[in-house]
Amino acid sequence: MTITTDIGKNHRLQPLLLLAACALLSLLYCPPVDLFYDDKEIFRYAGFLISRGGIPYRDLFDHKPPLIYFLNYFGAITGPWGFWIIDTLLASLATMLFFRTCRQYRLSLPWLLPLLFNLLLRNYQVCRGVGMTREYTAIFQLIFFTLMMGANRFRYYWMGILTALIFFMQQDQILPLLPLLIYAVLTRSEVSPKNRLLHILAGGTVITIPLLLYFGINHSLPAFWNEAFVFNFSWYTEKRSFAEHFHAIKEGLEFTNCEMPLLIALSLGAAVLLMKNAPNKPLVLAALLSAAFCPEFLSSRSGPAFNYYFLPLSATLTILVFSVFAFQKNNFLADKKCQTLFGFLLGCLPLYNAVQHGTHLTSHNKDIVEAYPVYDYLRRQPVATNHEDYQLYIFGDNNWVYTYNKFHILAPSHWIYQHFWEWFSGWDAGHQELEGIIGDLRSHRTKYILDYTGFNWRDQSAKSIWKDFLHNQYEEVNIPGATTHRLWQLKTTPKLPQ
């Protein structure tokens, strides 16, 4: 295949305009107006924990891979704006590399697909603001693709690094990368498939070995393995029928306005595969398989709370459309007017979402927590004003992890969220984890426990253990207007455990 770098004078403004669009779309989620989401608060807490010398998995339970915690560690050092700048720079890097690739392969409108990538990446109905793991895996996958389509002599090492970055940012996102990875190894090249694979594996060790050493030195490898991997296969992954998967995915695509862009992209890919003598069908097939994957197939979780599962489409969909447009020479798909039409159809709904969100920005997203009377009471107590570690525990409402971050305090237990007692029948059947939480609260003599009354226990015996502990060791604080969240304060002379 022939690659050219002749960009022409009429393209000189395009990268600047793309960078401006990337920055503008990112500004929709800058710190004052970023969207609130409990997962991001958990990641921020993990970054804060590391900055205080804590170790993920050992001092914090979570089932994500560790790279999102280290990224938030830099956020804890640089502050919210520093984290936003890092995020924007990563998106800008992927945008510029993809634009260069589109230009090298002489797409009629080389700015179109990079712009579409940004519109999909910043779709407010999907992205939950900045800082979600699948945002970064989408960025890494697009960069992987630009390297795969380029001619850099070290590209297979870099592809290995990006593969490891994706895996240790969000495990399941290695699956949509896999078809492209197979294509990269098996396609014709000056490097043999064996050497390509060895180079990719060597690149992967650049990320893998330091992570293993970090957790090994800190005696946390078993916790890392059990929480980031074993837990997901033994508990978090559920089974559904194909019809249930299809219905859940269809509802999510409709709600997020991603249904039409995805159907158009898949139809374009299928059309190329059905054409006689269409060029580079293996790449189109790999891109089709990548775009067709949805994490819902693994977790079986759906609904508005899990629409961020569609965030990887920002990369996989644009890669698929590129694979269709880049190699067409003598058919209608090569025509500039045709690509303009399909570009409009692909981008009109994401553009509408961006305009709608941009005209309805709010600085009150954190009112999900701060508007409660209980929060107003807590922020005036020494636990907040003096940053007293271990003196506040949130039970049952993940949104309130926000208070740990806001007050700059460490939680008394590594179980900073507890919804598994609500989600899974048979979870903690022997009550060892629940008793461990209670033991941590006793050892730290935690002063305040905020108990969410809407928490629905699967195991009523576990509920009895928790409620008995609260009533024996704590007394409720009378806060006018507090109904859904009840604050308990340690008794002066708590009863001894039976």
C-alpha positions as CSV (number, residue, x, y, z in Angstrom):
1,M,0.0,0.0,0.0
2,T,1.2,3.5,-0.7
3,I,1.3,6.2,2.0
4,T,1.9,9.9,1.3
5,T,2.7,12.8,3.6
6,D,2.0,15.5,1.0
7,I,-0.7,17.6,2.9
8,G,-1.0,20.6,0.6
9,K,-1.3,24.2,1.6
10,N,-5.1,24.0,2.0
11,H,-4.8,21.6,4.9
12,R,-2.6,23.8,7.2
13,L,-5.5,25.1,9.2
14,Q,-7.2,21.8,9.7
15,P,-5.0,20.5,12.6
16,L,-5.4,23.8,14.4
17,L,-9.2,23.7,14.0
18,L,-9.3,20.1,15.2
19,L,-7.3,20.9,18.3
20,A,-9.6,23.8,18.9
21,A,-12.6,21.5,18.6
22,C,-11.0,18.9,20.9
23,A,-10.3,21.6,23.5
24,L,-13.8,23.1,23.2
25,L,-15.5,19.7,23.6
26,S,-13.2,19.0,26.6
27,L,-14.1,22.3,28.2
28,L,-17.7,21.1,28.5
29,Y,-16.3,18.9,31.3
30,C,-13.7,21.1,32.9
31,P,-13.7,21.0,36.8
32,P,-16.5,23.6,37.5
33,V,-19.0,21.8,35.2
34,D,-17.8,18.2,35.0
35,L,-20.4,15.5,35.5
36,F,-20.7,13.8,38.8
37,Y,-20.4,10.0,38.8
38,D,-19.6,7.7,41.7
39,D,-17.0,5.6,39.8
40,K,-14.9,8.7,39.3
41,E,-15.1,9.5,43.0
42,I,-13.8,6.0,43.8
43,F,-10.9,6.5,41.3
44,R,-10.1,9.9,42.8
45,Y,-10.1,8.4,46.3
46,A,-7.7,5.7,45.0
47,G,-5.4,8.5,43.7
48,F,-5.6,10.3,47.0
49,L,-4.9,7.0,48.9
50,I,-1.7,6.5,46.9
51,S,-0.6,10.0,47.6
52,R,-1.0,9.2,51.3
53,G,1.1,6.1,51.0
54,G,-1.7,3.6,50.6
55,I,-1.8,0.6,48.2
56,P,-4.7,-0.2,45.9
57,Y,-6.4,-3.5,46.6
58,R,-4.7,-3.9,50.0
59,D,-6.0,-0.6,51.4
60,L,-9.0,-0.2,49.0
61,F,-11.2,-2.8,47.5
62,D,-12.0,-2.2,43.8
63,H,-12.2,-4.5,40.8
64,K,-10.7,-2.2,38.2
65,P,-7.1,-2.6,36.9
66,P,-4.6,-0.2,38.5
67,L,-3.8,2.3,35.8
68,I,-6.8,4.5,36.5
69,Y,-5.7,4.8,40.1
70,F,-2.2,6.0,39.1
71,L,-3.7,8.5,36.6
72,N,-5.8,9.9,39.5
73,Y,-2.7,9.9,41.6
74,F,-1.3,12.6,39.3
75,G,-4.7,14.3,39.6
76,A,-4.3,14.3,43.3
77,I,-0.9,16.0,42.9
78,T,-1.8,18.5,40.2
79,G,-5.4,19.2,41.3
80,P,-8.6,19.0,39.3
81,W,-7.4,21.3,36.5
82,G,-4.2,19.4,36.2
83,F,-6.1,16.2,35.8
84,W,-8.3,17.8,33.2
85,I,-5.3,19.1,31.3
86,I,-3.8,15.5,31.2
87,D,-7.1,14.2,29.9
88,T,-7.3,16.8,27.2
89,L,-3.7,16.3,26.1
90,L,-4.3,12.6,25.7
91,A,-7.5,13.2,23.6
92,S,-5.5,15.8,21.6
93,L,-2.7,13.4,20.9
94,A,-5.1,10.7,19.6
95,T,-6.9,13.3,17.5
96,M,-3.7,14.6,15.9
97,L,-2.3,11.1,15.2
98,F,-5.6,10.0,13.7
99,F,-5.8,13.1,11.6
100,R,-2.3,12.5,10.3
101,T,-3.3,8.9,9.4
102,C,-6.4,10.1,7.6
103,R,-4.3,12.6,5.6
104,Q,-1.6,10.0,4.8
105,Y,-4.2,7.7,3.3
106,R,-5.8,10.6,1.3
107,L,-9.3,10.6,2.8
108,S,-11.3,13.3,1.0
109,L,-12.1,15.0,4.3
110,P,-9.2,14.0,6.7
111,W,-10.6,16.1,9.5
112,L,-14.0,14.4,9.5
113,L,-13.3,11.2,11.4
114,P,-11.0,12.8,14.0
115,L,-13.9,15.3,14.7
116,L,-16.4,12.4,14.9
117,F,-14.1,10.7,17.4
118,N,-14.2,13.7,19.7
119,L,-17.9,14.2,19.4
120,L,-18.5,10.5,20.4
121,L,-15.8,10.7,23.1
122,R,-17.5,13.7,24.7
123,N,-21.1,12.5,24.3
124,Y,-22.6,13.5,27.7
125,Q,-25.1,10.7,27.6
126,V,-22.2,8.2,27.5
127,C,-18.9,9.6,28.8
128,R,-20.0,10.7,32.3
129,G,-17.6,13.6,32.0
130,V,-13.8,13.1,32.0
131,G,-12.0,10.3,33.9
132,M,-13.7,7.0,33.0
133,T,-11.6,4.0,32.2
134,R,-13.2,3.4,28.8
135,E,-12.4,6.9,27.8
136,Y,-8.7,6.1,28.0
137,T,-9.0,2.7,26.4
138,A,-10.7,4.4,23.5
139,I,-7.9,6.9,23.2
140,F,-5.3,4.1,23.5
141,Q,-7.0,2.0,20.9
142,L,-7.2,4.8,18.4
143,I,-3.4,5.5,18.9
144,F,-2.8,1.8,18.5
145,F,-4.6,1.9,15.2
146,T,-2.6,4.9,13.9
147,L,0.6,3.1,14.7
148,M,-0.6,-0.1,13.0
149,M,-1.4,1.9,9.9
150,G,1.9,3.8,9.9
151,A,5.5,2.9,9.1
152,N,7.4,3.6,12.3
153,R,10.1,1.0,12.7
154,F,9.3,0.7,16.4
155,R,5.5,0.6,16.0
156,Y,5.1,-3.0,17.2
157,Y,6.9,-2.2,20.5
158,W,4.6,0.8,20.9
159,M,1.6,-1.3,20.0
160,G,2.6,-3.7,22.8
161,I,2.8,-0.9,25.2
162,L,-0.6,0.4,24.2
163,T,-2.1,-3.2,24.5
164,A,-0.8,-3.4,28.1
165,L,-2.1,0.1,28.8
166,I,-5.6,-0.9,27.6
167,F,-5.5,-4.2,29.6
168,F,-4.4,-2.5,32.8
169,M,-6.9,0.3,32.4
170,Q,-10.0,-1.8,31.7
171,Q,-9.6,-5.6,31.3
172,D,-12.5,-6.3,29.0
173,Q,-11.4,-3.7,26.4
174,I,-8.7,-6.0,25.3
175,L,-11.4,-7.9,23.4
176,P,-12.4,-5.2,20.9
177,L,-8.6,-4.6,20.4
178,L,-8.0,-8.3,19.7
179,P,-9.2,-8.4,16.0
180,L,-6.9,-5.4,15.2
181,L,-4.1,-7.1,17.1
182,I,-4.5,-10.3,15.1
183,Y,-4.6,-8.3,11.9
184,A,-1.4,-6.4,12.9
185,V,0.4,-9.7,13.5
186,L,-0.8,-11.6,10.4
187,T,-1.0,-8.9,7.7
188,R,1.8,-8.6,5.2
189,S,4.9,-6.6,6.4
190,E,8.6,-6.5,6.2
191,V,8.7,-8.0,9.7
192,S,7.8,-11.7,10.1
193,P,4.6,-12.5,12.1
194,K,6.8,-14.2,14.8
195,N,9.0,-11.2,15.2
196,R,6.0,-8.8,15.2
197,L,4.4,-10.8,18.0
198,L,7.7,-10.9,20.0
199,H,8.0,-7.1,19.6
200,I,4.4,-6.6,20.8
201,L,5.1,-8.9,23.8
202,A,8.3,-7.0,24.6
203,G,6.4,-3.7,24.5
204,G,3.8,-5.1,26.9
205,T,6.4,-5.9,29.5
206,V,7.3,-2.2,29.7
207,I,4.0,-1.7,31.5
208,T,3.4,-5.2,33.1
209,I,6.7,-5.7,34.9
210,P,6.7,-2.3,36.8
211,L,3.1,-2.9,37.9
212,L,3.9,-6.5,39.1
213,L,7.0,-5.2,40.9
214,Y,5.0,-2.4,42.6
215,F,2.4,-4.8,44.0
216,G,5.0,-7.4,44.8
217,I,7.2,-5.1,46.8
218,N,4.2,-3.9,48.7
219,H,3.0,-7.5,49.4
220,S,-0.2,-6.9,47.4
221,L,0.0,-9.2,44.5
222,P,-2.6,-11.7,45.8
223,A,-5.0,-8.9,46.6
224,F,-4.4,-7.4,43.1
225,W,-5.1,-10.8,41.4
226,N,-8.2,-11.6,43.5
227,E,-9.8,-8.2,43.2
228,A,-8.9,-7.1,39.7
229,F,-9.4,-10.5,38.0
230,V,-10.8,-13.3,40.1
231,F,-13.6,-11.2,41.4
232,N,-14.8,-10.1,38.0
233,F,-15.0,-13.7,36.7
234,S,-16.5,-15.2,39.9
235,W,-19.0,-12.4,40.8
236,Y,-19.3,-9.5,38.4
237,T,-19.8,-11.5,35.2
238,E,-23.4,-12.6,34.7
239,K,-25.2,-14.6,32.0
240,R,-28.1,-13.6,29.9
241,S,-29.8,-14.9,26.8
242,F,-28.9,-13.4,23.4
243,A,-32.4,-11.8,23.2
244,E,-31.8,-10.1,26.6
245,H,-28.4,-8.8,25.5
246,F,-29.8,-7.5,22.2
247,H,-32.7,-5.7,24.0
248,A,-30.4,-4.1,26.6
249,I,-27.9,-3.0,24.0
250,K,-30.6,-1.6,21.7
251,E,-32.1,0.4,24.6
252,G,-28.7,1.8,25.5
253,L,-27.9,2.8,21.9
254,E,-31.3,4.5,21.5
255,F,-30.9,6.5,24.7
256,T,-27.4,7.7,23.9
257,N,-28.2,8.6,20.2
258,C,-25.5,6.1,19.2
259,E,-27.8,3.7,17.4
260,M,-27.8,5.5,14.0
261,P,-24.0,6.1,13.8
262,L,-23.3,2.5,14.7
263,L,-25.8,1.1,12.2
264,I,-24.4,3.3,9.5
265,A,-20.9,2.3,10.2
266,L,-21.7,-1.4,10.5
267,S,-23.7,-1.2,7.2
268,L,-20.7,0.4,5.4
269,G,-18.4,-2.3,6.7
270,A,-20.8,-5.1,5.6
271,A,-21.3,-3.5,2.2
272,V,-17.5,-3.5,1.6
273,L,-17.3,-7.2,2.6
274,L,-20.0,-8.1,0.1
275,M,-18.4,-6.1,-2.8
276,K,-16.4,-8.0,-5.4
277,N,-12.7,-7.2,-5.4
278,A,-13.1,-4.7,-2.6
279,P,-9.6,-3.8,-1.2
280,N,-8.3,-4.7,2.2
281,K,-11.3,-6.8,3.3
282,P,-9.3,-8.3,6.3
283,L,-8.9,-4.9,7.8
284,V,-12.6,-4.1,7.4
285,L,-13.5,-7.4,9.0
286,A,-11.2,-6.8,11.9
287,A,-12.7,-3.3,12.4
288,L,-16.3,-4.7,12.1
289,L,-15.6,-7.3,14.8
290,S,-14.0,-4.6,17.0
291,A,-17.0,-2.3,16.7
292,A,-19.5,-5.1,17.3
293,F,-18.2,-5.8,20.8
294,C,-20.1,-4.4,23.8
295,P,-19.0,-4.9,27.5
296,E,-22.7,-5.6,28.3
297,F,-22.1,-9.1,26.8
298,L,-19.8,-9.8,29.8
299,S,-21.3,-8.0,32.7
300,S,-25.0,-8.2,31.7
301,R,-25.5,-4.8,33.3
302,S,-27.6,-2.2,31.4
303,G,-29.7,0.9,32.0
304,P,-28.7,4.6,32.1
305,A,-26.2,3.9,34.9
306,F,-24.2,1.7,32.5
307,N,-24.4,3.6,29.3
308,Y,-20.7,4.4,29.5
309,Y,-20.2,0.9,28.2
310,F,-20.8,2.5,24.7
311,L,-17.9,4.9,25.1
312,P,-15.4,2.7,23.2
313,L,-17.5,3.2,20.1
314,S,-15.8,6.6,19.8
315,A,-12.7,4.7,18.7
316,T,-14.1,1.5,17.1
317,L,-16.7,3.2,15.0
318,T,-14.4,5.7,13.6
319,I,-11.7,3.1,12.9
320,L,-14.3,1.1,11.0
321,V,-15.4,4.0,8.9
322,F,-11.7,4.8,8.2
323,S,-11.2,1.2,7.1
324,V,-14.0,1.6,4.6
325,F,-13.1,4.9,3.2
326,A,-9.3,4.7,3.1
327,F,-8.9,2.1,0.3
328,Q,-11.8,2.7,-2.0
329,K,-10.6,3.9,-5.5
330,N,-13.1,3.2,-8.2
331,N,-16.5,3.0,-6.5
332,F,-19.1,5.4,-4.9
333,L,-17.4,5.2,-1.5
334,A,-14.4,7.0,-2.8
335,D,-16.4,10.0,-3.9
336,K,-16.0,13.1,-1.8
337,K,-19.8,13.9,-1.9
338,C,-20.6,10.4,-0.7
339,Q,-18.1,10.6,2.2
340,T,-19.5,14.0,3.1
341,L,-23.1,12.6,3.2
342,F,-22.1,9.7,5.3
343,G,-20.0,12.0,7.5
344,F,-23.1,14.2,8.1
345,L,-25.3,11.1,8.9
346,L,-22.6,9.8,11.3
347,G,-22.0,13.1,13.1
348,C,-25.4,14.9,13.2
349,L,-26.7,13.2,16.4
350,P,-23.3,13.4,18.3
351,L,-23.1,17.1,17.3
352,Y,-26.7,17.7,18.5
353,N,-25.7,16.0,21.8
354,A,-22.7,18.3,22.1
355,V,-24.8,21.4,21.4
356,Q,-27.5,20.3,23.8
357,H,-25.0,19.7,26.6
358,G,-23.1,22.9,25.9
359,T,-26.2,25.0,26.3
360,H,-27.2,23.3,29.6
361,L,-24.0,23.4,31.6
362,T,-24.4,23.3,35.3
363,S,-22.1,23.8,38.3
364,H,-24.4,22.0,40.6
365,N,-23.6,18.4,39.8
366,K,-22.1,17.9,43.3
367,D,-25.5,18.8,44.8
368,I,-26.1,15.1,44.6
369,V,-24.2,15.1,47.9
370,E,-23.8,18.7,49.1
371,A,-27.5,19.6,49.0
372,Y,-28.2,17.1,51.9
373,P,-28.6,18.4,55.4
374,V,-26.3,15.6,56.6
375,Y,-23.4,17.0,54.5
376,D,-24.0,20.5,55.8
377,Y,-23.7,19.1,59.3
378,L,-20.5,17.1,58.6
379,R,-18.6,19.8,56.8
380,R,-18.7,21.9,60.0
381,Q,-17.4,19.1,62.2
382,P,-13.7,18.5,63.0
383,V,-13.7,15.4,60.8
384,A,-13.9,17.8,57.8
385,T,-12.3,21.0,59.2
386,N,-9.3,19.1,60.7
387,H,-9.2,16.4,58.0
388,E,-9.5,13.6,60.6
389,D,-8.7,10.2,59.0
390,Y,-10.8,7.2,59.8
391,Q,-13.5,9.2,61.6
392,L,-16.2,9.0,59.0
393,Y,-17.6,5.9,57.3
394,I,-20.1,5.9,54.5
395,F,-22.3,2.8,54.2
396,G,-24.6,2.1,51.3
397,D,-24.4,5.1,49.0
398,N,-21.4,5.2,46.6
399,N,-22.0,8.8,45.7
400,W,-20.9,9.8,49.2
401,V,-17.4,8.6,48.6
402,Y,-17.2,12.2,47.4
403,T,-17.0,13.3,51.1
404,Y,-13.7,11.4,51.6
405,N,-12.3,13.4,48.7
406,K,-13.8,16.7,49.7
407,F,-12.7,16.4,53.3
408,H,-9.3,14.9,52.3
409,I,-9.7,12.0,54.7
410,L,-9.0,8.3,54.6
411,A,-11.9,5.8,55.2
412,P,-11.6,3.5,58.2
413,S,-12.2,0.4,56.0
414,H,-10.9,-0.7,52.6
415,W,-14.6,-1.4,51.7
416,I,-15.4,2.1,50.7
417,Y,-18.5,0.9,48.8
418,Q,-20.7,-2.0,49.8
419,H,-23.3,-2.5,47.0
420,F,-22.3,-6.2,46.5
421,W,-24.3,-7.0,49.6
422,E,-27.2,-5.5,47.7
423,W,-26.4,-7.0,44.3
424,F,-25.4,-10.6,44.8
425,S,-27.2,-13.4,46.6
426,G,-24.7,-15.4,48.6
427,W,-22.2,-12.6,48.8
428,D,-20.1,-12.8,52.0
429,A,-22.1,-15.8,53.2
430,G,-19.9,-16.2,56.3
431,H,-20.1,-12.5,57.1
432,Q,-16.3,-12.3,57.3
433,E,-16.1,-9.1,55.2
434,L,-18.9,-7.5,57.1
435,E,-17.3,-8.4,60.4
436,G,-14.0,-7.1,59.1
437,I,-15.7,-3.7,58.4
438,I,-17.1,-3.7,62.0
439,G,-13.7,-4.6,63.3
440,D,-12.0,-1.7,61.5
441,L,-14.6,0.7,62.8
442,R,-14.0,-0.5,66.3
443,S,-10.2,-0.4,66.1
444,H,-10.3,3.2,64.7
445,R,-13.1,4.2,67.1
446,T,-14.7,5.8,64.0
447,K,-16.8,8.8,65.3
448,Y,-19.4,9.0,62.5
449,I,-21.2,6.5,60.3
450,L,-23.5,7.7,57.6
451,D,-26.0,4.9,56.9
452,Y,-28.1,5.0,53.7
453,T,-31.6,3.8,54.6
454,G,-32.4,2.9,50.9
455,F,-29.8,0.1,51.0
456,N,-31.6,-3.2,50.3
457,W,-29.8,-6.2,51.8
458,R,-30.0,-9.6,50.1
459,D,-28.9,-11.3,53.3
460,Q,-31.2,-10.4,56.2
461,S,-28.8,-11.9,58.7
462,A,-26.1,-9.6,57.5
463,K,-28.5,-6.7,57.9
464,S,-29.2,-7.7,61.4
465,I,-25.5,-7.9,62.3
466,W,-25.0,-4.4,60.8
467,K,-28.0,-2.8,62.5
468,D,-27.3,-4.4,65.9
469,F,-23.8,-3.0,65.7
470,L,-25.1,0.5,64.9
471,H,-27.6,0.5,67.8
472,N,-25.2,-1.0,70.3
473,Q,-22.2,1.2,69.5
474,Y,-23.6,4.4,68.0
475,E,-26.5,6.8,68.5
476,E,-28.4,8.6,65.8
477,V,-27.6,12.4,65.4
478,N,-30.8,14.4,65.1
479,I,-30.4,16.4,61.9
480,P,-33.6,18.2,60.7
481,G,-34.5,17.1,57.2
482,A,-32.3,14.0,57.1
483,T,-34.5,11.1,56.0
484,T,-32.7,9.0,53.4
485,H,-29.2,9.3,55.0
486,R,-29.0,8.8,58.8
487,L,-25.9,9.9,60.6
488,W,-24.8,7.9,63.6
489,Q,-22.2,9.1,66.2
490,L,-20.1,6.9,68.5
491,K,-21.5,6.6,72.0
492,T,-19.4,7.9,74.8
493,T,-19.6,4.4,76.5
494,P,-20.4,2.0,73.7
495,K,-21.5,-1.5,74.6
496,L,-18.9,-4.2,74.5
497,P,-19.3,-6.8,71.7
498,Q,-21.1,-9.9,72.7
